[in-house]
C-alpha cells in the first residue's frame, strides 16, 4: 500500500517536472522569437542607416561637383 502511494507520488512529481520543462521550453522559444525580431529590427535600422549614408554621400558629391563649376578657370 505504501509502495503504491510512493509510486503515485513519484509519478505526480515526474509529471510536474515534465510540465515545468515544457513551460521552460516555451519560455525559451518565446525569448528566441523576441531575439530574432530584435535582430530583424536591428538589420532594418542598419539598412536604413546605410541608405541615409548613401544619400548623404550622393548629396556631398553633387555639392562638390557644383563647387568645381564655380572654380576660376585658367
Kinemage of the C-alpha trace (Angstrom):
@kinemage 1
@onewidth
@group {chain A} dominant
@subgroup {mainchain}
@vectorlist {calphas} color= white
{ca unk a 1} P 0.000 0.000 0.000
{ca unk a 2} L 2.730 2.417 0.995
{ca unk a 3} L 4.786 1.410 -2.036
{ca unk a 4} L 1.831 2.175 -4.297
{ca unk a 5} L 1.421 5.568 -2.611
{ca unk a 6} L 5.121 6.356 -3.100
{ca unk a 7} L 4.905 5.284 -6.732
{ca unk a 8} L 1.913 7.518 -7.398
{ca unk a 9} L 3.669 10.408 -5.620
{ca unk a 10} L 6.737 9.821 -7.770
{ca unk a 11} L 4.603 9.791 -10.915
{ca unk a 12} L 2.976 13.040 -9.838
{ca unk a 13} L 6.380 14.642 -9.239
{ca unk a 14} L 7.562 13.382 -12.613
{ca unk a 15} L 4.546 14.833 -14.394
{ca unk a 16} L 5.032 18.142 -12.550
{ca unk a 17} L 8.685 18.152 -13.605
{ca unk a 18} L 7.687 17.463 -17.214
{ca unk a 19} L 5.206 20.325 -17.050
{ca unk a 20} L 7.914 22.656 -15.722
{ca unk a 21} L 10.220 21.538 -18.518
{ca unk a 22} L 7.571 22.243 -21.136
{ca unk a 23} L 6.919 25.701 -19.650
{ca unk a 24} L 10.658 26.401 -19.616
{ca unk a 25} L 10.934 25.243 -23.228
{ca unk a 26} L 8.028 27.514 -24.177
{ca unk a 27} L 9.692 30.469 -22.436
{ca unk a 28} L 12.951 29.740 -24.241
{ca unk a 29} L 11.202 29.662 -27.596
{ca unk a 30} L 9.451 32.956 -26.777
{ca unk a 31} L 12.781 34.562 -25.857
{ca unk a 32} L 14.334 33.183 -29.045
{ca unk a 33} L 11.453 34.628 -31.071
{ca unk a 34} L 11.864 38.037 -29.416
{ca unk a 35} L 15.598 37.941 -30.105
{ca unk a 36} L 15.009 37.135 -33.767
{ca unk a 37} L 12.506 40.006 -34.037
{ca unk a 38} L 15.003 42.342 -32.355
{ca unk a 39} L 17.736 41.167 -34.737
{ca unk a 40} L 15.423 41.791 -37.698
{ca unk a 41} L 14.666 45.302 -36.416
{ca unk a 42} L 18.384 45.979 -35.987
{ca unk a 43} L 19.109 44.831 -39.530
{ca unk a 44} L 16.274 47.041 -40.829
{ca unk a 45} L 17.683 50.032 -38.929
{ca unk a 46} L 21.159 49.253 -40.273
{ca unk a 47} L 19.740 49.081 -43.801
{ca unk a 48} L 18.010 52.452 -43.349
{ca unk a 49} L 21.196 53.983 -41.960
{ca unk a 50} L 23.219 52.712 -44.906
{ca unk a 51} L 20.626 54.182 -47.275
{ca unk a 52} L 20.803 57.502 -45.432
{ca unk a 53} L 24.606 57.418 -45.611
{ca unk a 54} L 24.377 56.743 -49.346
{ca unk a 55} L 22.047 59.730 -49.797
{ca unk a 56} L 24.381 61.987 -47.793
{ca unk a 57} L 27.382 60.902 -49.848
{ca unk a 58} L 25.426 61.486 -53.081
{ca unk a 59} L 24.444 64.982 -51.919
{ca unk a 60} L 28.030 65.780 -50.937
{ca unk a 61} L 29.210 64.520 -54.342
{ca unk a 62} L 26.698 66.806 -56.076
{ca unk a 63} L 27.800 69.749 -53.933
{ca unk a 64} L 31.414 69.014 -54.785
{ca unk a 65} L 30.568 68.900 -58.495
{ca unk a 66} L 28.740 72.234 -58.197
{ca unk a 67} L 31.691 73.802 -56.384
{ca unk a 68} L 34.028 72.624 -59.160
{ca unk a 69} L 31.899 74.534 -61.664
{ca unk a 70} L 32.498 77.768 -59.761
{ca unk a 71} L 36.271 77.384 -59.623
{ca unk a 72} L 38.178 80.040 -61.576
{ca unk a 73} L 39.200 78.711 -64.956
{ca unk a 74} L 42.673 79.239 -66.196
